[in-house]
Amino acid sequence: MLSVQGERAGADLDLLFGALADGTRRAIVQRLAAGEATVTELAAPFPISLPAISRHLKVLERASLITRSQHGRWRGARLSPAALMPAAAWLADQERHWTERFDRLEEHLARHSNEKGRP
């Protein structure tokens, strides 16, 4: 049974991976890794409307991947890289798990191969 904290972490990962599941949002995150940008700057490379970009930004903001600010008419977005840490930790756990499993499989196959080769 998952704890409440575990369920919350799972929900956060769902939001994070859901936000990153879209190519446009991944491109926005990649662009923001270079520094803060306006909504207009973020929209420039995409053949979609400003309202569509704004919807993508809302998804990223809900996942805590970005923060947005407004100073007069200037609306900016900034990457919140700390939000990626839970995903990085989850991926590292998965990598460890599967590396161990593949190592054990490799050892098993090597033993099995050696046993077959014996006279």
Order of alpha helices (4+ residues) and beta strands (2+ residues): alpha-alpha-beta-alpha-alpha-beta-beta-alpha
